[in-house]
Amino acid sequence: MGRAKDIIVKPISAQDANRIVRAVHYSGKVVNNSQLHLGVFLDGKCGGAMQFGPSLDKRKMLGLVTGTLWNEFIELNRMAFADWLPRNSESRAIGYAFRWIRKTYPQIKWCVSFADGTQCGDGTIYRASGFALTGIKENNQIWEAPTGETFNDTSIRLGIGGERERERASRVLANQPHGRSKQATTGGGAGNH
């Protein structure tokens, strides 16, 4: 396990966690309903963050574990680690986080998270940390603008996503030649919603 044994996991502020996630997570985006923020430290320096909160659609998640009440599970919304943290830091930190959550919030029975195989891997770290794979589905919610920037369809759809993300998508598309932006919007992007 090497230096991963030396990491320390402890609560940090939402502002600090958001800063780390924006800098290190592949999406560069935070989940606004995250309520629990844990920092991952090595040699006194914070190099990672895990953000937990309620699932966006609890009704869909409740059926994963029979008998689960609405307040008995949590979602690992974001996990972002700097490259300089040692190998196996992710699984070690998840283990620490779960033990801390069980002690601090005993009503929490389980955790759900999602791995985006189109962006950052297929959940190997989650499975190594004891997560069960509950399903694989085709990702039809990510679209790529001609600039190479990616957007999640739900984050820019009216009534669901954030206004800032819709504005960013509109700016990206507005700065493209007409032919290219039209192609991006007809492919499931912001122009269709």
Secondary structure, 3 states (H helix, E strand, C coil): CHHHHHCEEEECCHHHHHHHHHHHCCCCCCCCCCCEEEEEEECCEEEEEEEEECCCCHHHHHCCCCCCCCCCEEEEEEEEECCCCCCCHHHHHHHHHHHHHHHHCCCCCEEECCCCCCCCCCCHHHHHCCCCCCCCCCCCCEEECCCCCEEEHHHHCCCCCCHHHHHHHHHHHHCCCHHHHHHHHHCCCHHHC
